[in-house]
Amino acid sequence: MVAQLPSGLYRVDIDGSVTITAHVGGGLERNFVRLLVGDRVVVELTARDRTRGRISRKA
């Protein structure tokens, strides 16, 4: 993760070339997993918009 944005959004850098905006998936919110800038995360991309995604878990 590169940056934490307002409203529960995060800026995530993929392979050093693509930057997307992602939100936290339901499982992480329920278990209150703290995400910090610099953490490695697994992101699921949406089919419609490749600049948006969902953080599914920490790597």
C-alpha positions in Angstrom: 0.0 0.0 0.0 1.2 3.4 -0.9 -1.2 5.8 0.9 -4.3 5.8 3.1 -7.1 8.0 1.6 -10.3 9.3 3.3 -13.4 7.2 3.5 -11.6 3.9 4.0 -9.9 3.9 0.7 -6.3 3.0 0.0 -3.9 3.7 -2.9 -2.2 0.4 -3.8 0.8 0.1 -6.1 0.9 -3.1 -8.3 4.2 -4.2 -9.7 5.6 -0.7 -9.4 3.9 0.5 -12.6 0.1 0.6 -11.9 -1.5 2.4 -9.1 -5.2 1.6 -8.2 -7.6 2.7 -5.5 -8.9 -0.1 -3.3 -11.3 -0.5 -0.3 -11.2 -3.1 2.4 -13.2 -6.3 1.9 -15.8 -7.5 4.4 -13.7 -10.1 6.1 -11.0 -7.7 7.2 -13.5 -5.2 8.4 -15.2 -7.7 10.7 -12.0 -9.0 12.2 -10.5 -5.5 12.6 -7.3 -6.1 10.8 -5.2 -2.9 11.0 -3.7 -1.9 7.6 -0.7 0.4 7.5 1.1 2.1 4.7 3.8 -0.3 3.4 1.9 -3.5 4.1 1.8 -6.1 1.3 -1.9 -6.9 0.5 -3.8 -9.1 -2.0 -6.1 -7.1 -4.2 -9.1 -8.3 -6.3 -9.6 -6.1 -9.3 -13.1 -5.3 -10.7 -14.1 -6.5 -14.1 -15.5 -3.1 -15.2 -12.9 -0.7 -13.9 -9.3 -1.8 -13.7 -8.4 1.2 -11.5 -10.6 0.1 -8.6 -10.3 -3.0 -6.4 -10.9 -4.7 -3.1 -8.3 -5.6 -0.5 -9.0 -9.3 0.4 -6.2 -10.0 2.8 -2.7 -9.1 4.0 0.1 -11.0 2.3 
